[in-house]
Amino acid sequence: MQEDLPALNDHEFHDAELAKDNPISDRRDSDFSLKIRKIQELAQEFNLKPDPEELENAPHFWFLILLIFDSRREVVLKIFEEFKISNQIGDATVIEKVVQKIALESAMEITKAGDIDKLTGAWTRGSLLGRIEFFQMFTKEMSLDSEYILLLYFIDIDHFKTINDARGHSVGDEVLKRLIEVVKNCIRDEDAIFRYGGEEFCVLQFVNKHNLKKAATERGITVQELIKQMVEDFRLSIRQGLAFRFGSESKETQLTISLGAIQIDPDEDGAGAVNRADGLMYVAKKTGRDRSFTQWDKISSRVKLWLIIKKTLNGNNKW
């Protein structure tokens, strides 16, 4: 059993030094209340009793807790130990203390490790492949690979370089932040967003494969509807946000995104999965931009040929 963590008082918890240069600190308090509520709801849903043996035999519960805490296995292990020690899994006060202690440690570790992009608050590219590999391993270890699947979305802002060159990086930075806001408003709190490079972003979602059409979001819309909403919401957000500065007909207000979406195969390597999603995003660009293309969409013979060529060049044999 891990050593019990010392209690934190309010002064320590809200230490200004911790918040300094920490892009996730401003969301910390709201995140805590959300995580606390989610854990309580899950405990009630699984009808878990304060029995260590019962806790150990609830892999689905811990899998969902893992999602809530950004896939950090050490966080879940600490929560598990805290619940066993407290013997009060449904107690809101206990849950709040556990979440605060663990989230504080995690924030410090994240800042130290440099896994968060300072501009957008998204995870960095370096953590994407590791996250894919970790969840594939975890679902197999917990015998959940027959029930859960991993979805990957690859997003690119169309003509972003033109705006950067014409208006400068400050406007470009604003556009990147708006994209993150749009995506976060569309997906669930436990889904992960990564800044892959420049104006390219990736989103990872874990959903129940037996209820795929309604599991992508807490609002119960399909994956295809979710993707369409991201594309439309970004276009609307840009037009509303930048029109007053540059005029409603300016190039800045015409920015759009192209998106590719896939389901990652259980034994597929992360790099291959990213290449597949990137390929479908490129198809969206080549067919007009401001749209999405998924592995479930019908593909023309010409597009199939292009994907085969790209697959061969990348050494990736999964499409």
Beta strands, then each sheet from edge to edge (+ up, - down):
strand 1: 123-124
strand 2: 148-157
strand 3: 192-197
strand 4: 200-208
strand 5: 257-264
strand 6: 291-294
sheet 1: 1+ 3+ 4- 2+ 5- 6-
end
